[in-house]
Amino acid sequence: MSAFPVTPRTKLKRAPQRGIFERPQVYQILDEALICHMGFSIDEQPYVIPTIHARVGDRLYIHGSAASRMLRHLKQGVQACVTVTLLDGLVLARSAFHHSMNYRSVVMLGTMEEVTDLEEKSEALDAIVEQVMKGRTQEARGANAKELKATSVLVMQLEEASAKVRTGGPIDDEEDYSLPIWAGVIPTVLQPSAPIPDSRLAQDIPLPNYVQSYLQNRGIA
């Protein structure tokens, strides 16, 4: 699996030592994220819209209502920018100027096209469900013909992308290290809570094994 090429659009100008172009590392961040932000412009008005995504190989899928203005515009092949960000920690420095955050982010550039092949469309929708909860498609009812018609799926071929990662503690000015001020990192994680059953869920339906595993892996009994 080759690295992404460094292009004039993806070359990092600020803190370039934090840049990552290797596909496995970029994809690891992309696959962990639950939300992406889609940036595009309509009539010179920029928009950034949050949505759900899924990666299958070197292809990124998003979906939405067939009536969505965003999807109807993007499928025309306009330039788009997709970003994801994972927050790993709050970095508290001795000076206000050097406060920061530890993070992992990815920026993807390119165009999107509509998925019209029904098999690929169904597989993409399954991948999006699995992105939210791995194992869910084994149990949930799949989309029927009416739902497929009402849903648009777009795909971006991942050819131009980069990641940027910050780790470690604060970086203060040398003269500030002697100041009697606490400095360090407050780690942050996305933490689920105990599941809340749907109000119309039959009482004899147990919590699925894949949900139990998901919670146990994140320290929820």
ZIKAFEN-V117880 format. One record per backbone hydrogen bond with DSSP energy under -1.0 kcal/mol. NH is the residue of the N-H (numbers start at 1). CO is the residue of the C=O. If there is no record, write none. Layout:
{{NH & CO} {NH & CO}}
This chain:
{{4 & 21} {11 & 7} {18 & 15} {19 & 16} {20 & 163} {26 & 22} {27 & 23} {28 & 24} {29 & 25} {30 & 26} {31 & 27} {32 & 28} {33 & 29} {36 & 51} {37 & 83} {38 & 49} {39 & 81} {40 & 47} {42 & 45} {45 & 42} {47 & 40} {49 & 38} {51 & 36} {54 & 61} {56 & 59} {59 & 56} {60 & 156} {61 & 54} {62 & 154} {64 & 152} {66 & 150} {68 & 65} {72 & 68} {73 & 69} {74 & 70} {75 & 71} {76 & 73} {77 & 74} {80 & 110} {81 & 39} {82 & 108} {83 & 37} {84 & 106} {86 & 104} {88 & 102} {89 & 102} {90 & 186} {91 & 100} {92 & 184} {99 & 96} {100 & 91} {102 & 89} {104 & 86} {105 & 164} {106 & 84} {107 & 162} {108 & 82} {109 & 160} {110 & 80} {113 & 155} {115 & 153} {121 & 117} {122 & 118} {123 & 119} {124 & 120} {125 & 121} {126 & 122} {127 & 123} {128 & 124} {129 & 125} {130 & 126} {131 & 127} {132 & 128} {133 & 129} {136 & 133} {138 & 135} {139 & 136} {140 & 136} {148 & 144} {149 & 145} {150 & 146} {152 & 64} {154 & 62} {155 & 113} {156 & 60} {158 & 58} {159 & 157} {162 & 107} {163 & 20} {164 & 105} {165 & 18} {166 & 103} {176 & 173} {177 & 174} {179 & 176} {181 & 179} {184 & 92} {186 & 90} {188 & 88} {201 & 198} {205 & 202} {212 & 208} {213 & 209} {214 & 210} {215 & 211} {216 & 212} {217 & 213} {219 & 216} {220 & 215}}
